[in-house]
Amino acid sequence: MNKEVRVRFAPSPTGGLHLGGVRTALFNYLFAKKHNGTFILRVEDTDQTRFVEGAEEYIVDCLAWCGIAPDESPQKPGAFGPYRQSERKPSYRQYAEQLVNSGYAYYAFDTAEELTAKRAQEPNFLYGQKSRMQMRNSLTLTQSEVSELLAQNAPHVIRIKMPANEQVTFTDMIRGEVTFDTNLVDDKVLLKADGMPTYHLAVVVDDRAMQISHIFRGEEWLPSAPIHLLLWEYLGWGDEMPNWAHLPLILKPDGNGKLSKRDGDRLGFPVYAMNWTDPKTGDLTKGFKELGFMPEAFVNLLALLGWNDGTDKEIFTLNELIDSFSVERISKAGAKFDFEKAKWFNHEWIKNSPVEQLIANVQTELSSAGITVTDGEKLATAIALVKDRCTLLSDFVSQLGYFFVAPQDYDISAIAPKWTAEKTNFFETFAQTLNIDASAAELETEFKALAESKSLKAGEVMLPLRMMLVGGKFGPGVFDIVKFLGKEETQKRIAYCLSKLNA
Ligand code: GLU
């Protein structure tokens, strides 16, 4: 790589951050870190109509949660600012006018009403080669009419003049050579009536100003590539052009089209990285974070959507991803999103994470469920006992809450029908004689021996013991639970259930 690697993630602050957006950020980040480059966050906020309050902070928080830290951003400006497009507003007009003066763009004075009328007449109307000479623009008006309209501040936009019969070709880092026919591309607006650039102009001006070397962005931007390529040429920057890579789409689980937020709502899984509340409607859309995903797992599963290292390895830390990442191994084909597989990643991460890494998250989950645990050591022991059983961080509440708070609901009906006085007697004796200093294995042996002495099968009393301590048919080894609860609490729970069973 001969030029310094500078890449950017360039989201528009229009709402929640889709997992595809995070994957784009991640691939940019991995590429930058792999090549000792710079990862930039640039906020593309020139579309005032779509701007949403709070969306920028939310994007910053999502990246921070994922551990994808920008080297330069609006919050951490480097030498290539501003990092919010709207703050660069004064500089765009000069480039748009430069394009008009060199014949690559033109002023268009058509009003919104005129355009609506035109579209009503011609449903497939495109402002471009076939139609531009019938419209009100600097190609059809005289020089003096144009000057007069401009002097009067008549509302106008600047449009690119797409050339006829040209093939625009570039080499995409993932797709290889891609060619576009300019006859199929319309005359996109570059500068809007409010003086703001459109995405097409802003992206080119900013990528150059920020000396971006490589662009990783979603495949949905591929149709815009010919416009951007021509703008780089027309502005005289052709030999500074960055390299492009259009990342494969993330598809719905059935592979039928791009995964949208609505698919998540329909199929019951999150699509956003973190909870997002629409400031206008107050609607909350759930995110992976709040559902109980570890950021390490989220990043890991995103990396594997459209990339692999060429082996069967699936579990990667962020640093391992940086080491293994290569553009050659990004696939062209869309990647189907599979929520069960996403949960599998999280389960692997929870299972394999040291307790110290989980403890803060588990504390948060417990306290939002109203369970306060002050003894860090006890919590660590409980986590170690149940972490293999948790797929989501939120599962820790049900999987270990009973270690700290006696169960509220007992599934008594599961044991009541076969309850006998002998069983009551057995449990009373067990509770009284409980030798808590014995190991879990010794306790089990003693428990079984006691059952035998009372002519009961161990299997008949094992499940009831679990029910009494845990409230249900789940949890780790029941004698580990006894050890954890201690003598007094074990006795209390047994006595409580016996009173219910004998009521
Ligand atoms: N602002 C665009 C978006 O929201 C950025 C596209 C690009 O990376 O060029 O995705």
Boltz pocket constraint, residues with backbone or C-beta under 6 A from the ligand:
constraints:
  - pocket:
      binder: B
      contacts: [[A, 8], [A, 10], [A, 11], [A, 12], [A, 44], [A, 199], [A, 203], [A, 216], [A, 217], [A, 218], [A, 221]]
      max_distance: 6.0
